[in-house]
Amino acid sequence: MPTGPIPIHWSDGSSTLVQPGCPWLEAARQAGFMIPTGCLGGSCGACEIDVNGRTVRACIATVPSSRRGSLTVDLAADPFW
């Protein structure tokens, strides 16, 4: 598994390098995205993102290391959040 920063490919086509263990909310902020939050405890689901096709709650999850060497993130498309 790679060590050091992980390339993250965001839904708008941009990419950033992020250290594994960084909170997803911070990784998104550094990339210029605002992930909506509600409870900040993982129960409301307002912050859900898809990482390599797997839904995670960004308020309680961190950037994992990646066997593939990179991660692809799709942000929620719900305009009401």
C-alpha positions in Angstrom: 0.0 0.0 0.0 1.3 3.5 -0.8 2.5 5.7 2.0 2.3 9.4 2.0 -0.3 11.6 0.3 -3.1 9.9 -1.6 -4.4 11.5 -4.9 -8.1 12.3 -4.6 -10.1 12.8 -7.8 -13.1 15.0 -7.1 -16.4 15.0 -9.0 -15.6 18.3 -10.8 -12.5 16.7 -12.4 -10.0 18.3 -10.1 -7.4 16.4 -8.0 -5.7 17.0 -4.7 -3.1 15.2 -2.6 -4.2 14.3 1.0 -2.6 12.4 3.8 -4.4 9.3 4.9 -6.1 10.0 8.2 -7.2 13.5 7.2 -10.9 14.1 8.0 -13.0 14.1 4.9 -14.5 17.5 5.8 -11.0 19.0 5.9 -9.9 17.3 2.7 -13.0 18.7 0.9 -12.4 22.2 2.3 -8.8 22.1 1.0 -10.1 21.2 -2.4 -12.6 24.1 -2.4 -15.7 22.0 -1.6 -18.1 22.5 1.2 -19.7 19.3 2.3 -23.0 20.1 4.2 -23.2 18.8 7.7 -26.0 18.5 10.2 -25.3 16.6 13.4 -21.5 16.2 13.1 -21.9 12.8 14.7 -22.8 10.6 11.7 -26.5 10.1 12.4 -28.3 12.5 10.0 -26.6 11.6 6.7 -26.3 15.2 5.4 -22.6 14.8 4.8 -22.7 11.5 2.8 -20.2 11.2 -0.1 -19.3 8.3 -2.3 -15.6 7.2 -2.1 -14.7 4.7 -4.8 -18.4 3.8 -5.0 -18.8 3.3 -1.2 -21.0 5.8 0.7 -19.3 7.3 3.8 -20.3 9.9 6.2 -17.7 12.6 5.9 -18.3 14.1 9.4 -17.0 11.0 11.1 -14.7 9.4 8.4 -11.1 10.0 7.4 -9.3 9.6 4.2 -8.1 5.9 4.0 -5.0 4.6 2.4 -5.7 3.1 -1.0 -4.6 -0.1 -2.6 -5.3 1.4 -6.0 -3.2 4.4 -5.2 -5.9 7.0 -5.5 -9.5 7.7 -4.5 -12.5 9.0 -6.5 -15.1 11.1 -4.6 -18.6 11.9 -5.8 -20.4 14.5 -3.8 -24.1 14.4 -3.1 -26.1 16.0 -5.8 -29.1 16.9 -3.5 -29.5 20.7 -4.0 -31.4 21.0 -0.7 -28.3 20.1 1.4 
